[in-house]
Every structure is written in structure tokens, then in C-alpha cells.
Amino acid sequence: MQAAIKKKYGITTELDEGMGGIFEVFIDGKSVYSNQTTYRFPEPEEIFAKIDAAKK
């Protein structure tokens, strides 16, 4: 996912390693995706839509 975001937007992302398979995406400190609610890893297009919405 980091590589896909870097390629599309030129944004360098941060990875905070944890435990338990939790995957969350924050934009400007706000949670925009959590696999704790969807129970799956997101498709890149889902995260791209969240980034696009945050840029508006």
C-alpha cells in the first residue's frame, strides 16, 4: 500500500508497526479506514478515494 500511495501521489507514508493484524489509515490525524470495522485489507482504490476526499 505504501508503494501504491507513493507512486500515485508522491506522498511518503509512515508505518507504525503493531500487533494483531490491525490496519488503519489516518489522514491529518483523522482515521479514515480501519480493518477493525471492515474485517479485511482495503483495495488501493478505497484508500485513494479517502486521500482524494481529504485533499478537497
N, C-alpha and C positions, 0 to 999 in steps of 0.2 A: 504494500500500500504506500509506503514511504516513497518508493521509486516512481510509482504512478503519479503521485501528487507533485513530486519534483519535476517530472517530465512535462506535465500539463500546465503547471502554474509557476514553476521556478521557485517554489517555496520549499525551504528546508524544514522538515518536521522534527519534533522531539519524540523520543521513545522513552517512556518511564516504565521500566521493567517491573513486573509484579508477579503475582502468583494466581493460579486458579483459572487461567484462560480468559480473564476479563479483557475486553477490547472496548475502549471508549475513545471518542474523538471530541476534543474541545476546540472551539474557535473563540479567541479572545476571552478565554476563561469560562466560556459557557459550554456545557455539554450539549452536543448536537447528535450524538449517536452512542448507544450503549448496547452491547450484545446481551446485557442482563435483562433487557426488555424484549429483544427480538430473538434471542437464543440462537443466533447464527452470526457468522462473519459477513460484513457488508460487501456488496459488489462495489468496485471503484466508482461507478456512475452514481451510486447513492451518496457517497462522500463528496463527489464533485458537485452534486446538486446542493449539498449543505454549504460547501465553500462558496459557491456562486451566490446563494441566498445571503450569506453573511457579508459578502462584498458590496451588496446593494445599499 
